[in-house]
Each structure stands twice: as structure tokens, then as C-alpha cells.
Amino acid sequence: MDRDARQLSDPAHAAVVRGVLGIIGRDGRFLMIRRAAHLAVGGAWCFPGGHIHDDESDERALVREMREELGLEVAPGRLLTELIKRDGRLVLRCWSADIVGGSLSPAAEEVADVRWMSPDDMRRMPLTDATVPLDAPATLITGTLEILDRIGELD
């Protein structure tokens, strides 16, 4: 059995995926994205971000992901928290960031919508780890509220 097949059949052999999330706050709200329908957990709302490549730091990944997903130039702040999901196979590093340039222009292949949301807005949404249709009521990816609780207010 090859390595990829082993990873699919045996979670103990699964590679750890590292990701970075940009926690961008303004006036008591956070910049959130609705994932494109064809992505894992498509249609759900979450903090923007993506994979950390093997050859890049968290900060470089954060800058690259915000540029690719949202057309924004950001200055990484500090590591706020780390969220571990999927039995340790997904590690999400959550960084504060400030918008320093660019213009909000979401990449349609990754982002279906963008919105500034208050913590109360987020807490009213049901949680999901499944793909949801874009015309369904808004849902929030599981773990988002845990991140919110850990980081508190940024302003």
C-alpha cells in the first residue's frame, strides 16, 4: 500500500496539514469569508486563510493567502492562538493582521462572499463541518467560536 493510500485508510499515518488564519478586526467586527461551494466545507463562513507551504513561515503564508483570497496586503501582527482539529491532523495558526494596502476583491474560486461580522453575528449561526449550499442559511465552520473565545476583542 502506498503512503497516500495508507493516509486515507489509517488516520495514524495521515499527514498533518498546517494552515494560517488572518484575524482582522475593525470597529468590533471581524473580516469573514464564505467559502466557495466546491471547497471542503464550502458555503460555510470562517476567518480567511489557507495552507502554509513547507518552505514558508506563518507570516509569509498569511500575507500570501490574504493577497490570493482577498486582494489585500496585510501586515502580520502576532500569533493569537492555535486550533487543532481532525484528531491532530489539522493545525490552524491564528494571527492578527492589519490591512495595509490592496482593495477587497475576493477570488471567486475560493471565496463566495465577504462580510464584516460582530461576535454576536457569529454566535447566532449554527456550526458545521459539512459543505452547505450557498442558498442555505448561513453557517459557521466548527472551531470558529472557539477561536473567537480565545482571542477576545482585538480593537
The 8 nearest C-alpha neighbors of each residue, nearest first, counted from 0:
[[1, 4, 5, 2, 3, 6, 8, 7],
 [0, 2, 4, 3, 5, 6, 7, 8],
 [1, 3, 5, 4, 6, 0, 12, 7],
 [4, 2, 6, 5, 1, 7, 0, 13],
 [3, 5, 7, 6, 1, 2, 0, 8],
 [6, 4, 2, 8, 3, 7, 9, 1],
 [7, 5, 13, 12, 3, 9, 4, 8],
 [8, 6, 4, 5, 9, 3, 10, 13],
 [7, 9, 5, 6, 4, 10, 12, 13],
 [10, 8, 6, 11, 5, 12, 7, 13],
 [9, 11, 13, 12, 6, 8, 7, 88],
 [12, 10, 9, 13, 6, 14, 5, 8],
 [13, 11, 6, 10, 9, 5, 14, 2],
 [14, 12, 6, 10, 11, 15, 88, 9],
 [13, 15, 16, 12, 88, 6, 10, 11],
 [14, 16, 88, 89, 17, 13, 87, 90],
 [15, 17, 89, 88, 90, 14, 18, 50],
 [18, 16, 90, 51, 50, 89, 91, 15],
 [19, 17, 50, 91, 51, 49, 90, 92],
 [18, 20, 92, 91, 48, 49, 93, 61],
 [21, 19, 48, 93, 47, 46, 92, 94],
 [22, 20, 94, 47, 48, 23, 95, 96],
 [21, 23, 95, 94, 96, 20, 24, 46],
 [24, 22, 96, 29, 30, 21, 95, 97],
 [23, 25, 29, 28, 153, 22, 30, 27],
 [24, 26, 28, 27, 29, 154, 23, 153],
 [27, 25, 28, 154, 24, 29, 117, 153],
 [26, 28, 25, 117, 154, 24, 29, 152],
 [29, 27, 117, 116, 25, 24, 26, 115],
 [28, 30, 24, 116, 115, 23, 31, 117],
 [29, 31, 115, 23, 114, 24, 116, 46],
 [32, 30, 46, 114, 45, 113, 115, 29],
 [33, 31, 113, 44, 45, 112, 47, 34],
 [32, 34, 44, 112, 111, 43, 42, 110],
 [33, 35, 110, 41, 42, 111, 43, 109],
 [36, 34, 111, 110, 109, 41, 37, 38],
 [35, 37, 41, 42, 38, 34, 133, 132],
 [36, 38, 35, 41, 39, 34, 130, 108],
 [39, 37, 41, 36, 35, 40, 34, 109],
 [38, 40, 41, 130, 37, 129, 36, 34],
 [41, 39, 130, 129, 128, 43, 38, 42],
 [42, 40, 36, 130, 38, 34, 39, 35],
 [41, 43, 131, 133, 34, 36, 33, 132],
 [42, 44, 138, 139, 33, 41, 34, 140],
 [45, 43, 33, 139, 32, 140, 138, 34],
 [46, 44, 31, 32, 140, 139, 47, 33],
 [45, 47, 31, 20, 32, 21, 22, 48],
 [48, 46, 20, 21, 32, 31, 45, 49],
 [49, 47, 20, 19, 64, 21, 46, 65],
 [48, 50, 18, 19, 64, 20, 51, 47],
 [49, 51, 18, 17, 52, 19, 48, 60],
 [50, 52, 18, 60, 17, 19, 53, 55],
 [51, 53, 54, 55, 50, 60, 17, 56],
 [52, 54, 55, 51, 56, 17, 50, 60],
 [53, 55, 52, 56, 51, 60, 59, 57],
 [56, 54, 52, 53, 59, 60, 51, 57],
 [55, 57, 59, 58, 60, 54, 51, 52],
 [56, 58, 60, 59, 61, 19, 51, 55],
 [57, 59, 61, 56, 60, 75, 62, 55],
 [60, 58, 62, 56, 61, 57, 55, 63],
 [61, 59, 63, 57, 51, 58, 62, 64],
 [60, 62, 58, 64, 59, 63, 19, 57],
 [61, 63, 59, 65, 60, 64, 73, 66],
 [64, 62, 60, 66, 61, 65, 67, 59],
 [63, 65, 67, 61, 66, 62, 48, 68],
 [66, 64, 68, 69, 62, 67, 71, 63],
 [65, 67, 70, 71, 63, 64, 69, 68],
 [68, 66, 64, 65, 69, 70, 63, 106],
 [69, 67, 106, 65, 105, 64, 66, 70],
 [68, 70, 105, 104, 71, 65, 103, 66],
 [71, 69, 66, 104, 103, 101, 102, 67],
 [72, 70, 101, 66, 69, 65, 102, 103],
 [71, 73, 100, 101, 99, 66, 98, 62],
 [74, 72, 98, 99, 97, 62, 96, 71],
 [73, 75, 97, 96, 76, 99, 98, 72],
 [76, 74, 96, 58, 95, 73, 77, 97],
 [77, 75, 95, 96, 74, 94, 78, 97],
 [78, 76, 94, 95, 79, 75, 96, 93],
 [77, 79, 94, 80, 93, 95, 76, 92],
 [80, 78, 94, 93, 77, 150, 95, 81],
 [81, 79, 93, 78, 92, 82, 149, 150],
 [80, 82, 92, 91, 93, 83, 90, 79],
 [83, 81, 91, 90, 84, 92, 80, 146],
 [82, 84, 90, 87, 89, 91, 81, 85],
 [83, 85, 89, 87, 86, 90, 82, 88],
 [86, 84, 88, 87, 89, 83, 90, 10],
 [87, 85, 84, 88, 83, 89, 10, 11],
 [86, 88, 85, 84, 89, 83, 90, 15],
 [87, 89, 15, 85, 86, 16, 14, 84],
 [90, 88, 16, 84, 87, 15, 83, 85],
 [91, 89, 83, 17, 82, 18, 16, 84],
 [90, 92, 18, 82, 19, 81, 17, 93],
 [93, 91, 81, 19, 18, 20, 80, 94],
 [94, 92, 20, 80, 79, 81, 19, 78],
 [95, 93, 78, 21, 79, 77, 22, 20],
 [94, 96, 22, 76, 77, 21, 23, 75],
 [97, 95, 75, 76, 23, 74, 73, 22],
 [96, 98, 74, 73, 99, 23, 75, 95],
 [97, 99, 73, 100, 72, 74, 96, 71],
 [98, 100, 73, 72, 97, 74, 101, 71],
 [101, 99, 72, 98, 71, 102, 73, 70],
 [100, 102, 71, 72, 70, 103, 99, 66],
 [103, 101, 71, 70, 104, 100, 69, 72],
 [102, 104, 70, 69, 71, 105, 101, 113],
 [103, 105, 70, 69, 102, 106, 71, 68],
 [106, 104, 69, 68, 110, 107, 103, 70],
 [105, 107, 68, 108, 109, 110, 69, 104],
 [108, 106, 110, 109, 111, 105, 35, 68],
 [107, 109, 106, 110, 35, 111, 37, 68],
 [110, 108, 35, 107, 106, 34, 68, 111],
 [111, 109, 35, 34, 107, 112, 106, 33],
 [110, 112, 35, 33, 34, 107, 109, 113],
 [113, 111, 33, 110, 32, 114, 34, 105],
 [114, 112, 32, 31, 33, 115, 30, 111],
 [113, 115, 31, 30, 116, 32, 112, 29],
 [114, 116, 30, 29, 28, 31, 117, 113],
 [117, 115, 28, 29, 120, 114, 30, 118],
 [116, 118, 28, 120, 119, 27, 29, 121],
 [117, 119, 121, 120, 122, 116, 28, 147],
 [120, 118, 122, 117, 121, 123, 116, 124],
 [121, 119, 117, 118, 123, 122, 116, 124],
 [122, 120, 118, 119, 123, 124, 117, 116],
 [121, 123, 119, 124, 120, 118, 144, 125],
 [124, 122, 121, 120, 119, 125, 118, 138],
 [125, 123, 138, 121, 122, 139, 137, 126],
 [124, 126, 138, 139, 123, 127, 137, 122],
 [127, 125, 139, 141, 140, 138, 124, 128],
 [128, 126, 140, 141, 129, 139, 138, 125],
 [127, 129, 140, 141, 40, 130, 126, 43],
 [130, 128, 40, 127, 131, 41, 39, 43],
 [129, 131, 40, 41, 42, 39, 132, 43],
 [130, 132, 42, 41, 129, 133, 43, 135],
 [133, 131, 135, 134, 42, 36, 130, 41],
 [132, 134, 42, 135, 131, 36, 136, 111],
 [133, 135, 132, 136, 131, 42, 137, 36],
 [136, 134, 132, 133, 137, 131, 42, 138],
 [137, 135, 138, 134, 133, 132, 124, 131],
 [136, 138, 135, 124, 43, 139, 44, 125],
 [139, 137, 125, 43, 124, 126, 44, 127],
 [138, 140, 44, 126, 43, 124, 127, 125],
 [141, 139, 127, 126, 128, 43, 45, 143],
 [142, 140, 126, 127, 143, 128, 139, 144],
 [141, 143, 145, 144, 140, 146, 82, 84],
 [142, 144, 146, 145, 141, 140, 147, 45],
 [145, 143, 147, 146, 142, 148, 122, 141],
 [144, 146, 142, 148, 143, 147, 149, 141],
 [147, 145, 149, 143, 144, 148, 150, 142],
 [146, 148, 144, 150, 145, 149, 151, 143],
 [149, 147, 145, 146, 151, 150, 144, 143],
 [148, 150, 146, 147, 151, 145, 80, 79],
 [149, 151, 147, 148, 146, 79, 152, 80],
 [152, 150, 148, 149, 147, 153, 146, 118],
 [151, 153, 154, 150, 27, 24, 147, 28],
 [154, 152, 24, 151, 150, 27, 25, 95],
 [153, 152, 27, 25, 24, 26, 28, 151]]
